[in-house]
Amino acid sequence: MANHTPGGELRAILPASAEVGSTAKHERFRAWAAQHSPRGYRCHQWRDLPPESFASVGVRINTVVLTLQKF
């Protein structure tokens, strides 16, 4: 049975293109994510990580953290 209690939070590490990409898929994803951004924190929904944060494991792309909240 699904839990329908509001207030849950999800943080996802994504490539920076998820925040700034210009394809139709990027734009649809951002519109969907905006519906789940923490109340009062829309400007903090996306947070940049330092460049090449995962270089030590062979990932050399810029990444962001996306925070979503269940209402």
Backbone hydrogen bonds, N-H to C=O, Kabsch-Sander energy under -0.5 kcal/mol:
donor,donor_aa,acceptor,acceptor_aa,energy
4,H,2,A,-0.6
7,G,70,K,-3.5
8,G,5,T,-0.5
10,L,68,L,-2.6
12,A,66,L,-2.5
14,L,12,A,-0.6
14,L,64,V,-2.6
16,A,62,N,-2.5
18,A,15,P,-2.3
19,E,16,A,-1.4
20,V,16,A,-1.5
21,G,17,S,-2.9
27,E,23,T,-2.3
28,R,24,A,-2.5
29,F,25,K,-2.5
30,R,26,H,-2.6
31,A,27,E,-2.0
32,W,28,R,-2.3
33,A,29,F,-2.9
34,A,30,R,-2.2
35,Q,31,A,-0.9
35,Q,32,W,-0.9
36,H,33,A,-1.6
37,S,34,A,-0.9
41,Y,38,P,-2.3
44,H,41,Y,-2.0
45,Q,42,R,-1.1
47,R,65,V,-2.0
49,L,63,T,-2.4
53,S,50,P,-1.1
55,A,52,E,-1.8
57,V,54,F,-1.6
58,G,55,A,-2.0
59,V,54,F,-2.0
60,R,58,G,-0.7
64,V,14,L,-2.7
65,V,47,R,-2.8
66,L,12,A,-2.9
66,L,64,V,-0.5
67,T,45,Q,-2.3
68,L,10,L,-3.1
68,L,66,L,-0.5
69,Q,36,H,-3.7
70,K,8,G,-3.3
71,F,69,Q,-0.5
